Amino acid sequence: MNIQSNFNRLQEGVKEACSRKNRKPEDVNIIAVTKYVSADTALKAAEAGVVHFGENRLEGLLEKKEQLPENAVWHFIGTLQTRKVKDVLPHADYIHSLDRMSLAEEIQKRADSVISCFLQVNVSKEESKHGLDVNDVMSFVDKVGKLDKIKIVGLMTMAPYTEDEKTLRDVFRQLKQLQVSIQQRGLHHAPCSELSMGMSNDYRIAVEEGATFIRIGSSLVGNEKEEVS
């Protein structure tokens, strides 16, 4: 697998999607999801020019952070258990999975500085996915306002795994509309300027609909677990 070629191809895909919507490619950040690959493979991604890395387990984050350059930006993208918060916070630049008040309160309790968080929203209403219901997001934003260690920098969602473009666009557009509604309130604790949405199979559509962070695994760094099995 040639990670440099994959990264170049992704950047070109982002550029093309941005051109269709008069967006700037530099406003879209590619997160390499490295949870299924080794630290060596993650390092190759860094050498190819990747800056943002996503992990869903503390162990994987720590292992790779030790070997990657200091300028790497770390995103915790998995479900975060409250008992793991104190161990994750010192090592993650962004938390992508804030979806319940008990987690927010634990972050408030354990944080030494303001933590950049994405609210995870279950736009598609799939039972298999975590996240806030769309109708509960505004009240959740208000409740978090009393916690001075949390900054809601944006929203995150996972679209259904489907090739149906209309379904995907509907999900991404709903999240974008929700983001704009929060932005318009001008809340200090919730600037909500970012959208984390789109993966290997649907990132072009996500970018067209406003994504500022896309989470790319297999089409960038591969899946070494599948190769072994």
C-alpha positions as a printed Julia matrix, in Angstrom:
229×3 Matrix{Float64}:
   0.0     0.0    0.0
   1.35    3.41  -1.0
   0.12    5.83   1.65
   1.6     8.83  -0.11
  -0.38    8.02  -3.28
  -3.53    7.45  -1.21
  -3.11   10.79   0.57
  -2.5    12.62  -2.7
  -5.61   11.0   -4.19
  -7.72   11.99  -1.17
  -6.47   15.55  -1.32
  -7.42   15.68  -4.99
 -10.87   14.27  -4.16
 -11.34   16.95  -1.51
 -10.19   19.63  -3.94
 -12.68   18.49  -6.58
 -15.55   18.35  -4.07
 -14.68   21.82  -2.81
 -14.57   23.24  -6.32
 -18.14   22.06  -6.92
 -19.34   24.08  -3.91
 -16.93   27.04  -4.11
 -15.13   25.99  -0.94
 -11.44   26.21  -0.06
  -9.69   22.78   0.16
  -7.57   24.04   3.05
 -10.75   24.31   5.13
 -11.12   20.51   5.07
  -8.91   18.44   7.37
  -8.2    14.78   6.64
  -8.05   12.64   9.79
  -6.21    9.37   9.31
  -8.12    6.75  11.28
  -5.3     4.5   12.44
  -7.13    2.18  14.83
  -6.63   -0.87  12.57
  -2.98   -0.28  11.69
   0.38   -0.34  13.42
   2.35    2.59  14.73
   4.8     2.08  11.85
   1.99    2.54   9.33
   0.75    5.63  11.18
   4.29    7.02  11.03
   4.34    6.5    7.26
   1.14    8.54   7.08
   2.81   11.33   9.04
   5.79   11.2    6.69
   3.34   11.52   3.77
   2.07   14.78   5.22
  -0.87   13.71   7.38
  -1.2    15.85  10.51
  -4.51   14.68  12.03
  -4.87   11.18  13.49
  -7.93    9.45  14.93
  -7.98    6.65  17.5
 -10.87    5.02  19.35
  -8.83    3.32  22.09
  -6.53    4.87  24.66
  -3.93    2.15  24.19
  -3.68    2.76  20.46
  -3.47    6.51  20.93
  -0.65    6.25  23.46
   1.34    3.77  21.41
   1.22    5.87  18.26
   1.59    9.24  19.93
   4.91    8.06  21.33
   6.28    7.36  17.85
   4.75   10.14  15.76
   6.01   13.72  15.41
   5.09   16.25  18.07
   3.03   18.28  15.61
   0.53   15.43  15.17
  -3.01   16.4   16.2
  -4.91   13.64  18.02
  -8.63   13.0   17.77
 -10.38   10.56  20.09
 -13.15    9.31  17.8
 -14.58    6.34  19.66
 -17.15    6.0   22.4
 -15.52    7.43  25.52
 -16.26    5.63  28.77
 -16.39    7.92  31.8
 -13.81    5.81  33.62
 -11.3     6.43  30.8
 -11.74   10.2   30.68
  -8.91   11.05  33.08
  -6.46    8.98  31.04
  -7.58   10.19  27.6
  -7.77   13.95  28.21
  -4.03   14.66  28.51
  -3.39   13.04  25.14
  -6.31   14.05  22.89
  -6.57   17.43  21.19
 -10.2    16.78  20.23
 -12.96   14.54  21.57
 -15.42   13.59  18.81
 -17.92   11.64  20.89
 -19.51   13.85  23.53
 -23.05   12.44  23.66
 -24.3    12.45  27.26
 -24.28   14.69  30.31
 -22.5    12.19  32.55
 -19.55   12.29  30.14
 -19.58   16.08  30.02
 -19.54   16.27  33.8
 -16.65   13.81  34.01
 -14.66   15.85  31.49
 -15.38   18.96  33.56
 -14.18   17.16  36.68
 -10.97   15.8   35.17
  -9.85   18.54  32.76
  -6.99   20.88  33.57
  -7.79   23.12  30.62
 -10.6    23.75  28.15
 -11.31   20.63  26.06
 -12.37   20.9   22.41
 -15.35   18.6   21.89
 -17.62   17.58  19.05
 -21.17   16.66  19.96
 -21.96   13.27  18.45
 -25.4    13.36  16.84
 -27.28   10.28  15.66
 -28.91   11.99  12.69
 -29.87    8.72  10.98
 -31.53    7.41  14.17
 -29.88    4.0   13.77
 -30.05    1.94  16.94
 -26.53    0.63  16.32
 -25.06    4.14  16.53
 -24.34    6.34  19.52
 -25.15   10.02  19.71
 -27.71   12.6   20.7
 -31.08   12.76  19.01
 -31.29   15.8   16.73
 -34.16   17.18  18.83
 -32.08   17.01  22.02
 -29.0    18.85  20.79
 -30.03   22.42  21.61
 -30.99   21.63  25.2
 -27.76   19.69  25.61
 -25.77   22.69  24.36
 -27.49   24.85  26.96
 -26.76   22.41  29.78
 -23.08   22.21  28.85
 -22.91   26.0   29.1
 -22.47   25.71  32.87
 -19.28   23.65  32.43
 -16.34   25.96  31.81
 -13.89   23.23  30.75
 -15.85   22.21  27.65
 -15.89   24.01  24.31
 -18.27   22.64  21.7
 -16.21   23.24  18.58
 -18.54   21.34  16.28
 -20.83   18.44  15.55
 -20.03   14.88  14.47
 -22.13   12.17  12.88
 -21.79    8.82  11.17
 -23.98    8.37   8.12
 -25.53    5.01   7.25
 -23.29    2.7    5.25
 -25.1     3.0    1.94
 -24.45    3.98  -1.66
 -27.72    5.91  -1.81
 -26.6     9.48  -2.36
 -29.88   11.07  -1.33
 -29.81    9.31   2.06
 -26.24   10.45   2.67
 -26.92   14.04   1.65
 -30.0    14.2    3.85
 -27.97   13.14   6.89
 -25.1    15.55   6.2
 -27.44   18.45   5.44
 -29.35   17.96   8.67
 -26.12   18.13  10.63
 -25.03   21.26   8.74
 -28.37   22.95   9.42
 -28.06   22.12  13.1
 -24.53   23.49  13.19
 -25.65   26.77  11.62
 -28.49   27.08  14.13
 -26.04   26.73  17.02
 -23.53   29.12  15.45
 -26.19   31.79  15.05
 -26.76   31.82  18.81
 -23.26   33.23  19.33
 -22.53   31.17  22.44
 -19.03   31.54  23.88
 -18.86   27.9   24.93
 -20.24   26.6   21.63
 -18.75   28.34  18.58
 -19.63   25.16  16.67
 -17.6    26.1   13.59
 -16.62   22.52  12.64
 -18.36   19.5   11.13
 -16.83   16.03  11.53
 -18.55   13.83   8.97
 -17.66   11.65   6.03
 -15.52    8.53   5.73
 -13.81    6.6    2.95
 -17.03    5.73   1.12
 -18.83    9.07   1.35
 -16.29   11.82   2.07
 -16.84   13.64  -1.24
 -20.54   14.09  -0.48
 -19.71   15.13   3.09
 -17.29   17.79   1.84
 -19.9    19.09  -0.61
 -22.31   19.41   2.32
 -19.9    21.29   4.58
 -17.55   18.86   6.36
 -14.44   20.45   7.84
 -13.04   17.16   9.18
 -13.32   13.85   7.32
 -12.34   10.58   8.99
 -10.52    8.28   6.58
  -9.27    4.8    7.42
  -9.1     2.06   4.79
  -8.6     4.23   1.7
  -5.69    6.06   3.34
  -3.82    3.68   5.65
  -5.56    0.37   4.96
  -6.73   -2.25   7.43
  -4.01   -4.55   8.69
  -6.42   -6.61  10.75
  -8.24   -7.65   7.58
  -4.92   -8.48   5.89
  -3.99  -10.83   8.72
  -7.35  -12.63   8.86
